[in-house]
Amino acid sequence: MVLLYAVLGLVVSSFLNVCIDRLPEKASIVSPPSHCPACGRRLTPFDLIPLFSYLFLRGRCRYCGAPIPRRVLLVESVTGLLFVLLWYHHGLSLQLLLTTLYTCFFIVIFFVDLEHQLVLNRVIYPAIAVALLASPFTPDHDVVELLVGGAIGFGLLFLIAFIYPAGMGMGDVKLATFIGLVAGFPTVLAALLISFVAGGLVGGGLLLTGLRGRKDPIPFAPFLVTGGMVAMLYGQQIIDWYVRCLL
């Protein structure tokens, strides 16, 4: 079952790559069928086997030799691994279905913001809607906890965006709302703490190494997604550990 779920993750990753490619361009994710963006040649099923096609073709189009973005391989690898982790964490359950769906939203948001510095409304609004509709049926979470988590995620980042709009966009505010609805209260606090610590460390490292200047934008959504994923899977353990440390 773990192997089958990993294969499902690889299959889903191909669709996620299509979303990452096309949604920022406001293009359809259904039509036209998958094709090489350089030569326009329609790809065959052999060209679309996750992981193996990229490795066999050595990261290049079989028809024109144009390079295939490494992100394609990264998304496929990460999605497969995350599906395995989700299976080990939840087993066959409703919680597995929900966290898998949330993870797919997270992956698209992560890579789109990394490449385009955008949190797309056409991704985040459906994600929030799904989380709201699923909140009364989410195992191990009370609906009030989830709604309070969403409100806290929205309120804290909206306050930051209001005070310092140059450093925090409304896309990040919407993403924090989604994370709160997924993680609930008080786990959302762990998610935001992880996000800000990770963002500060990576941002500081980029500045110190000269890879980014003080005026260069550093997308924050990948750090929010990272914090959200960690909190979604291990948030309660983190909260329990923190409480034990205080006591």
Secondary structure, DSSP 8 states (H G I E B T S, - for coil): -HHHHHHHHHHHHHHHHHHHHHGGGT--SSSS-SB-TTT--B--GGGG-TTHHHHHTTTB-TTT--B--HHHHHHHHHHHHHHHHHHHHH-SSHHHHHHHHHHHHHHHHHHHHHHHS---HHHHHHHHHHHHHHGGG-TTS-HHHHHHHHHHHHHHHHHHHHH-TTT--HHHHHHHHHHHHHH-TTHHHHHHHHHHHHHHHHHHHHHHHTSS-TTS----HHHHHHHHHHHHHHHHHHHHHHHHHH-
